[in-house]
Amino acid sequence: YPVFMHLLAEDAIADGLHGAAEMPRRFSVGAPAGSPEIYLIAGNSAREVTTRLQRLVGTVPLPPLWALGYHQSRWGYASFADLDALDEKFRSRKIPCDGLWLDIDYMEGFRVFTFNEKHFSSPKNQIEDLKKRGRRVVPILDPGIKADPEFEVFREGVKKDLFCRTAEGQPFTGIVWPGETVYPDFSLPECR
């Protein structure tokens, strides 16, 4: 719930306000749904406040080093041949590159969690080969699941009731790259 805070202090009120100097310092907090939990974190520097906040909520793990390097991504990379050619160009020009991204064209009919066998004859081995050369491959995922009874991911989602529904309780459908699609309800722990 939103928290409403009201701070009044002598130095925070416009100079011209009548009676500002006599106003007491106040701090009041309210919330529309009862008592809020409030944490005030003070420190002499941003670093000190951040350290104290991290003690309260935890720290964010550092990303892997390769994720901080240069990545090459654009629409149209669909195959191992595309990635292999990119690797060769970066090597020949001595340009460091840690990540190569695949757009949705690598998928079989734009079905998420699939690889088009014409583009990747052996995805696991081909991606491992690129990794040995120092390239990480990041295939993007599109959360639109093709509404196709022949598609295993769709069948499983229907069976386990994992897709978003309309207010009327019907599966929420839309049109995205694979055609008619449904969307995972990531608010459900079993879907995540």
Sine and cosine of phi, psi and omega as CSV:
sin_phi,cos_phi,sin_psi,cos_psi,sin_omega,cos_omega
0.00,0.00,0.53,-0.85,0.03,-1.00
-0.92,0.40,0.55,-0.83,0.05,-1.00
-0.94,-0.34,0.72,-0.69,0.01,-1.00
-0.96,-0.26,0.82,-0.57,-0.02,-1.00
-0.86,-0.51,0.59,-0.81,0.00,-1.00
-0.72,-0.70,0.88,-0.48,0.01,-1.00
-0.88,-0.47,0.77,-0.64,0.11,-0.99
-0.81,-0.58,0.78,-0.63,0.06,-1.00
-0.53,-0.85,0.47,-0.88,-0.05,-1.00
-0.80,0.60,-0.68,0.74,-0.06,-1.00
-0.99,0.14,-0.10,1.00,-0.03,-1.00
-0.98,-0.20,0.00,1.00,-0.05,-1.00
-0.96,-0.28,0.64,-0.77,-0.04,-1.00
-0.79,0.61,0.66,-0.75,-0.07,-1.00
-0.81,0.58,-0.58,0.82,-0.10,-0.99
-0.99,0.15,-0.04,1.00,-0.06,-1.00
-0.95,0.31,0.80,-0.59,-0.04,-1.00
-0.90,0.44,0.80,-0.60,0.08,-1.00
0.99,0.13,0.16,0.99,-0.06,-1.00
-0.87,0.50,-0.62,0.79,-0.06,-1.00
-0.91,0.41,-0.46,0.89,-0.04,-1.00
-1.00,0.01,-0.14,0.99,-0.06,-1.00
-0.95,0.31,0.69,-0.72,0.02,-1.00
-0.96,0.30,0.42,-0.91,0.12,-0.99
-0.96,0.28,0.76,-0.65,-0.01,-1.00
-0.70,-0.72,0.47,-0.88,0.12,-0.99
-0.66,-0.75,0.89,-0.46,0.02,-1.00
-0.75,-0.66,0.59,-0.81,-0.04,-1.00
-0.74,-0.67,0.64,-0.77,0.07,-1.00
-0.56,-0.83,0.35,-0.94,0.03,-1.00
-0.58,-0.81,0.58,-0.82,-0.05,-1.00
-0.92,0.38,-0.27,0.96,-0.07,-1.00
-0.86,-0.50,0.58,0.82,0.05,-1.00
0.95,-0.31,-0.30,-0.96,-0.07,-1.00
-0.96,0.28,0.83,-0.56,0.06,-1.00
-0.99,0.11,0.36,-0.93,0.15,-0.99
-1.00,-0.08,0.83,-0.55,-0.07,-1.00
-0.86,-0.51,0.71,-0.70,0.10,-0.99
-0.85,-0.52,0.82,-0.57,0.11,-0.99
-0.96,-0.28,0.82,-0.58,-0.03,-1.00
-0.88,-0.47,0.90,-0.44,-0.01,-1.00
-0.94,-0.34,0.45,-0.89,0.05,-1.00
-0.18,-0.98,0.26,-0.97,-0.01,-1.00
-1.00,0.08,-0.14,0.99,0.00,-1.00
-0.45,-0.89,0.28,-0.96,0.06,-1.00
-0.87,0.50,-0.62,0.79,0.01,-1.00
-0.88,0.48,-0.70,0.71,-0.01,-1.00
-0.91,0.43,-0.68,0.73,0.03,-1.00
-0.90,0.44,-0.68,0.73,0.02,-1.00
-0.88,0.47,-0.69,0.72,0.02,-1.00
-0.87,0.50,-0.69,0.72,0.01,-1.00
-0.92,0.38,-0.62,0.79,0.06,-1.00
-0.89,0.45,-0.67,0.74,0.01,-1.00
-0.89,0.45,-0.59,0.81,0.07,-1.00
-0.89,0.46,-0.55,0.84,-0.03,-1.00
-0.98,0.21,-0.73,0.68,-0.14,-0.99
-0.94,-0.34,-0.18,0.98,-0.04,-1.00
0.98,-0.18,0.20,-0.98,-0.04,-1.00
-0.96,-0.27,0.36,-0.93,0.08,-1.00
-1.00,0.01,0.77,-0.64,0.01,-1.00
-0.91,0.42,0.53,-0.85,0.05,-1.00
-0.92,0.38,0.64,-0.77,0.06,-1.00
-0.95,0.32,0.35,-0.94,0.06,-1.00
-0.89,0.46,0.52,-0.85,-0.07,-1.00
-0.83,0.56,-0.64,0.77,-0.04,-1.00
-0.88,0.47,-0.45,0.89,-0.02,-1.00
-0.94,0.34,-0.29,0.96,-0.02,-1.00
-1.00,-0.05,-0.07,1.00,-0.02,-1.00
-1.00,0.07,-0.17,-0.99,0.04,-1.00
-0.97,0.25,0.66,-0.75,0.04,-1.00
-0.81,-0.59,0.59,-0.81,0.05,-1.00
-0.94,-0.34,0.84,-0.55,-0.02,-1.00
-0.53,-0.85,0.70,-0.71,0.17,-0.98
-0.27,-0.96,0.31,-0.95,0.04,-1.00
-0.88,0.48,0.63,-0.77,0.15,-0.99
0.94,-0.35,-0.33,0.94,0.06,-1.00
-0.93,0.36,0.87,-0.49,-0.14,-0.99
-0.79,-0.62,-0.27,0.96,-0.20,-0.98
-0.66,-0.75,0.21,-0.98,0.11,-0.99
-0.89,0.46,-0.60,0.80,0.03,-1.00
-0.86,0.51,-0.64,0.77,0.05,-1.00
-0.88,0.47,-0.74,0.68,-0.04,-1.00
-0.93,0.38,-0.63,0.78,0.02,-1.00
-0.89,0.46,-0.68,0.73,0.03,-1.00
-0.91,0.41,-0.65,0.76,0.06,-1.00
-0.88,0.47,-0.71,0.71,0.02,-1.00
-0.84,0.55,-0.72,0.70,0.00,-1.00
-0.89,0.46,-0.68,0.74,-0.01,-1.00
-0.91,0.42,-0.67,0.74,0.02,-1.00
-0.90,0.43,-0.65,0.76,0.01,-1.00
-0.91,0.41,-0.73,0.69,-0.06,-1.00
-0.91,0.42,-0.48,0.88,0.00,-1.00
-0.99,-0.12,0.03,1.00,0.01,-1.00
0.83,0.56,0.69,0.72,0.05,-1.00
-0.97,-0.23,0.88,-0.47,0.03,-1.00
-0.93,0.37,0.69,-0.72,0.01,-1.00
-0.51,-0.86,0.84,-0.55,-0.05,-1.00
-0.99,-0.12,-0.47,0.88,-0.10,-0.99
-0.74,-0.67,0.70,-0.72,0.11,-0.99
-0.88,-0.47,0.80,-0.60,-0.09,-1.00
-0.96,-0.27,0.67,-0.74,0.09,-1.00
-0.98,-0.21,0.71,-0.70,0.11,-0.99
-1.00,0.07,-0.06,-1.00,-0.12,-0.99
-0.91,0.42,-0.16,0.99,-0.02,-1.00
-0.92,0.40,-0.30,0.95,0.01,-1.00
-0.96,0.29,-0.30,0.96,-0.10,-1.00
-0.98,0.20,0.36,-0.93,0.12,-0.99
-0.99,0.14,0.96,-0.27,0.00,-1.00
0.87,0.48,0.51,0.86,-0.02,-1.00
0.87,0.49,0.43,0.90,0.06,-1.00
-1.00,0.04,0.86,-0.51,-0.03,-1.00
-0.87,0.50,0.52,-0.85,-0.01,-1.00
0.94,0.33,0.37,0.93,0.05,-1.00
-0.80,-0.61,0.35,-0.94,0.14,-0.99
-0.83,-0.55,0.70,-0.71,0.08,-1.00
-0.95,0.30,0.87,-0.49,-0.07,-1.00
-0.90,0.43,-0.39,0.92,0.06,-1.00
-0.94,0.33,-0.48,0.88,-0.04,-1.00
-1.00,-0.07,-0.51,0.86,0.01,-1.00
-0.70,-0.71,0.97,-0.23,-0.01,-1.00
-0.96,0.28,-0.49,0.87,0.00,-1.00
-0.54,-0.84,0.97,0.24,-0.14,-0.99
-0.79,0.62,-0.73,0.68,-0.05,-1.00
-0.86,0.51,-0.75,0.66,-0.03,-1.00
-0.93,0.37,-0.65,0.76,-0.03,-1.00
-0.92,0.39,-0.65,0.76,0.03,-1.00
-0.94,0.35,-0.61,0.80,0.06,-1.00
-0.89,0.45,-0.61,0.80,0.05,-1.00
-0.88,0.48,-0.70,0.71,0.03,-1.00
-0.90,0.43,-0.61,0.79,0.02,-1.00
-0.89,0.45,-0.63,0.78,0.04,-1.00
-0.90,0.44,-0.44,0.90,0.03,-1.00
-1.00,0.05,0.04,1.00,0.04,-1.00
1.00,-0.08,0.18,0.98,0.00,-1.00
-0.95,-0.33,0.75,-0.66,0.15,-0.99
-0.99,-0.11,0.62,-0.78,0.01,-1.00
-0.94,-0.34,0.76,-0.65,-0.01,-1.00
-0.87,-0.50,0.98,-0.18,0.09,-1.00
-0.99,0.13,0.82,-0.57,-0.02,-1.00
-0.94,0.34,0.41,-0.91,0.04,-1.00
-0.87,-0.50,0.66,-0.75,0.03,-1.00
-0.92,-0.39,0.85,-0.53,-0.09,-1.00
-0.95,0.31,-0.04,1.00,0.08,-1.00
-0.97,0.23,0.91,-0.42,-0.03,-1.00
-1.00,-0.08,0.83,-0.56,-0.01,-1.00
-0.85,0.53,0.82,-0.58,0.01,-1.00
-0.98,0.18,0.99,0.17,-0.07,-1.00
-0.71,-0.70,0.91,-0.41,-0.02,-1.00
-0.86,0.52,-0.28,0.96,0.04,-1.00
-1.00,0.09,-0.21,0.98,-0.06,-1.00
-1.00,0.00,0.88,-0.48,-0.09,-1.00
-0.84,0.54,-0.65,0.76,-0.02,-1.00
-0.89,0.45,-0.66,0.76,0.05,-1.00
-0.90,0.43,-0.74,0.67,-0.01,-1.00
-0.85,0.52,-0.70,0.71,0.00,-1.00
-0.89,0.46,-0.69,0.73,0.01,-1.00
-0.89,0.46,-0.64,0.77,0.04,-1.00
-0.92,0.40,-0.73,0.69,-0.03,-1.00
-0.86,0.51,-0.64,0.77,-0.05,-1.00
-1.00,-0.09,0.06,1.00,0.01,-1.00
0.82,0.58,0.85,0.53,-0.09,-1.00
-0.96,-0.28,0.07,1.00,-0.07,-1.00
-0.98,-0.20,0.45,-0.89,0.03,-1.00
-0.88,0.48,0.53,-0.85,0.00,-1.00
-0.84,-0.54,0.39,-0.92,0.09,-1.00
-0.98,0.21,0.11,-0.99,0.06,-1.00
-0.87,0.50,-0.45,0.89,0.02,-1.00
-0.99,0.11,-0.02,1.00,0.04,-1.00
1.00,0.02,0.10,1.00,0.02,-1.00
-1.00,0.03,0.44,-0.90,0.07,-1.00
-0.86,0.51,0.73,-0.68,0.05,-1.00
-0.98,0.21,0.87,-0.49,-0.02,-1.00
-0.89,-0.46,0.43,-0.90,0.05,-1.00
-0.51,-0.86,-0.03,-1.00,0.03,-1.00
-0.88,-0.47,0.87,-0.50,0.06,-1.00
-0.74,-0.68,-0.28,-0.96,-0.11,-0.99
-0.78,0.62,-0.69,0.72,-0.04,-1.00
-0.99,0.17,-0.03,1.00,-0.07,-1.00
0.94,-0.34,-0.65,-0.76,0.01,-1.00
-0.92,0.39,0.78,-0.63,-0.10,-1.00
-0.74,-0.68,0.37,-0.93,0.18,-0.98
-0.86,-0.51,0.23,-0.97,-0.14,-0.99
-0.80,-0.60,0.74,-0.67,0.04,-1.00
-0.88,0.48,0.64,-0.77,0.06,-1.00
-1.00,-0.04,1.00,0.01,-0.09,-1.00
-0.94,0.33,-0.08,1.00,0.11,-0.99
-0.96,0.27,-0.24,0.97,0.03,-1.00
-1.00,0.02,0.84,-0.54,0.00,-1.00
-0.83,0.56,-0.62,0.78,-0.02,-1.00
-0.93,0.36,-0.37,0.93,0.06,-1.00
-0.98,0.18,-0.67,0.74,0.02,-1.00
-0.86,0.50,0.00,0.00,0.00,0.00
